[in-house]
Amino acid sequence: MATRDDQFLCCRVGREWYGLAVANVVEVLHFVALHDVPVASPHVLGLMTLRDVVMPVIDLRILFAVDQPSYGLDTPIIATTTEQGPVGVVVDDVDDVQTAIDVSKQATRESPFIWGTARTGERLLMLLDVSRLRESAHA
């Protein structure tokens, strides 16, 4: 029987697929107007408000140096929550929630934003550490 601990929202950045633990996902929404944050890192697009909660919005495509991102009304933002607070994450595409067959909790030195990998029936997911993503909004 599947539990929330082995379920991940699949999202694509460039050609790669990533997973966000379902327990951290609040909502998936389409691109919204953002408030500018002066002198922010280039991957911090601004601030948004969701249900009276203000959160930074970061673009994983910029953070992961994947091509030049374009923005449209259908660009997805995944609102997430962490112990440090909420963060919105912009990606290229959001697929669905999948149950992991095999989760490897092995962080990599190459990317501080990945805490492990998961294999699903269809693909290999790199598992995103939303706490580290949240911290990157304040770096």
N, C-alpha and C positions, 0 to 999 in steps of 0.2 A: 504494500500500500504506500502511495506517495505521500510525503510530508512536505510542508512548506520549506524545510531545510534543503530539499533536493530539487526544488522547482526554481527555474530561472526564466526571466523575461529575456528573450533573444533580441538583440539589436545589432545592426551592422554599421560599421565605420569603415569607409573605403571598401576593401574586399574582404575584410575580416569580420567574423561574428564574435560578439561578446555576450556575456550573461550577467544580469543583475539579479541578485537574490530577490525573490518575490516579497520577502519580508521587508525589504527596503523600498519597494516601489509604492508610491502613493497614487499616481495617476499618469497616464500618457495623454498629452494634449498637443494640439497644433500650435505652431509658432504664434507668439503673442507680442505685443509691443513691450519693449523693455526700457527700463530707466538706466541711463548712463551712469557708470561708476568712474569718476576721474582717476587717472593714473593707475588703472587696473592692468593686470597682465593681459596680453593679447587674447588669450583663450577665454577670458571672462567677458562675456557679451554684455552683461548688465544685471539688473535686478528685476524680478517679477514678483507679483503678489498672487497667491493662490489661497483662497479661503482665509483671507486676512493674515496670511503668513508670508513674510517677505523672504525671498531666497535668492542667492546668486545663481546665475545661469552660465554654465561653461560649455564651450563647444569642443567635444572630443576630437573633432576633425582637425581643429587647430592645435590642440594639445598634443595629438599624436602625429602631427605633421603630414596629414593626408590631403593631398591636392588643395585646391582653392575652393572652399565651401561656397555654396550658393544658398540663399534663403528664400523661401516661399511660404505661402499660407499653409502648405501641407508639410512643412519641415517639422519633424517631431521633437518635442521636448519631453523627457521623462522626469517627472517630479519624484525625488527620492527623499528619504529621511535617514539621518545618521544620529549617533549620540551627540555629535558636535552641532547638529542642526540640519536643516533641509538644504538641498541643492538640486537645481535643474540641470539636466544633461541633454545637450543637443547631439543627435546622431543622424545618420543618413536614412535609416529605415528601422522600423520596429516590426518584428514578426509576431511571435506568440509566446505563451508560457510553455516551456517544455520541462519534462522530468529528466534529470540527469541519471544516466546509467552508471557512470563511474566518475567520481569527483576526486581530483588530486589536489590536496591543499599544499601546494608548493609554490611559494612566492618566487619571483625571479628578480635577479639583480638588474636585468635589462629594463624592467618596467616596474616602478614602485606602485603602479596603479592596478596591477594584476596580482591577485592572491592565490590563484590556482587555475586549473582547467577542469572542464567537465565534458564528457562525451554524451551526446544524445543519440537518438536513432538516426538523425540526419547529419549532424555536424559536430565539430569540435568547437567548444566555446572557451574563450579566455574570460575568466571571472573577474569582474571589476570590483575593486575595493572602494566603495562609495565614500568611506571616511577619508581616504587619501585624496579622492577627487575633491571633496569638500575643502580639505586643507589647502589644495592647490589654488583655490579661489582667493585665498588670503596670503599667498606667497608673494 
